[in-house]
Amino acid sequence: MTRWFAVLLALMFSIAAHAGTIAVVDFERAVNETEEGKAAQERLDTMYSTRKTEIERLRDELMAEMEDYQARAMILSEEARTETEKRLVEKQQTFEQTYLKYQTEMQQTYMTLLQDLDEKMRRLTQTVAAENGYDVVLDRAAVVYFSGDTIDMTDQLITRYNASQE
């Protein structure tokens, strides 16, 4: 880890020594503030809301059945107790499988929606950087500190991206 950090610092200083114009981009903000990014986030929010409602319904059913079983366990026959416990275990497994399925679905949808947008934003970054004569463009999330003149091109990218999608 220390070795990687030292290499990164050396790279940053060598870039600074050789670079003419350095620009930074907050890619996360750029992606999230484009119209396409907002639409993707809205789609994810709707999907999450639907899935959350279903998970809560399954959880509530399971909890109600478990409470009912606990209240009646002492009066149930051995056979009825065994059958009820088996049904509760199956319901618990269904709940867990559904929860994991929805979680995986959400992650895959998120990656699909934002991966494409991220690729487009990075291509646009290259275009804007070339047009403006920027020698180096860094992602603000990867830069802890940098002294010297830097240009933040995030707003320009958001504006250009939105204009290109109209």
N, C-alpha and C positions, 0 to 999 in steps of 0.2 A: 504494500500500500504506500509506504513512504517512497519507495523507488518510483512508483507511478506518479506520485505527486511531484517529485523532483523533476521528472521528465516533462510533466505538464508545465511547471514553472519555467524550465529552460526553454521550452517551446514558446511560451508566451513572451519571454524576454527577447528571444531571437526574432519572433514575429515583429515585436515592437521596434527592434533595431533595423529591420529590413523593410518594414511596411511603410507605405506612404500614407494612405488614408485608411483608417480603421472604422468600421461601422459595427454596431451591435443591433440585434433584433431580439425582441421578446416574442419568440415563436408561439408560446402558449397564449399570450394575449392576442397576437395577430390572428391565430386560428380561431380563437373563441369570439373575437369581435367582428369577424366577417359575417356577412348575411348567411352564407352557407354554414358557417360554424354555429351561428345562433339557431338555424333551422335544425342542424344535427343535434344540438343540445336539447332543443324542444322535443324532438323525436325520442331521444333517450329518456327525457323526463316523463313523457307520456308512457313509454314502454315500462319504465321503472314503477310508475304509479299503478299501472295495471297489474304488474307482477307482485308488487308489494301488497295490494289488496287480496290477491289470491293466496299469497303466503300467510297473511294474517288470518284469513278465513280458515285455512288448513290448521294453523297453529291453535286457533281458538277451539275448533272442533276437537282436536287432539287433547287439549287441556281439559275441556268439559268432560270428555269421555274418561280421562284419567281420574278426575275428581269424583265422577260418578262411581267408577270402579272402586276407588279407595273408600268411599262411603258405604258401598255395598259388599266389599270383600269378605267381611266376617259372616255374612249371612248366605253367601253363595256356596253352592256345592263345589267340591274339588274339581269336577268336570267343567262346571260353568266358569270357575276361576281360571282354569287352564285355558279354556277357549277364549275368554275375555283378554287374558294376558297375551295370548298369541295374536289376537286381532289388534291390540294396542301396539305391539311390537311392529306388526306390519304397517300400521298407520304411521308410526314414528319413522320407519324406513321410507315410506312414501313421501312423507313431509321432507325428510332430509334430501332425498333424491330430487324432488321438485325444486327445493331451495338451491341445490347445487346446479341443476339444469338451468334455472333462471339466471343464476349468477354467471355461469359460463356464457349463456346467450347474451347477456348484457355486455360482458367484456368483449365478446366477438363483434357485436354490433358496434360498440364504441371504437374498436380498432379498425373495423372496416370503414366506418364513416370518417374517422379522423385521419386515418392513414392516407387516404386519397387526398384529402384536403391539405395535409401536411406536405405531401409530395408536390402538389401544385404550388403551395406557398414557397417551398424551397427553390423550385424552378423560377418563380417570379423574383425571388431574392437574387438569384444569379443574374437575371436580366437587369434588374434595377441597379445592382452593384456594378455591372459592366457599363451601363448607361452613365452612371455617375462617377466612374473611375475609382471606385473603392477597391483597394488592394486586398483587404481582409474583411470578412464578415463573421462575427462571432455570435453565438447564441447567448443572450444575457444570462440564462440559467446556468451556463457553464463557467461564467466569469465571476470570480469572487471580488477581484479588485483589478483595476487597470488605470494607471495614470497616463495622462496624455490626452490628446484630442481624439475623441471618438464621436461618431455620429449615430444617433438612434434613428433607424429607418423604419421602425415598427408602424408608425402612423401612415407613412407613405405606402407601405405594403398593404395595409388594410384598405386604404382608399383605392389603390390600383387594382387590388383583387376584386373588390366589390364592383368597380367600374367594368372590369373584364367579364363579369358574370351577367351583366345586364343585357 
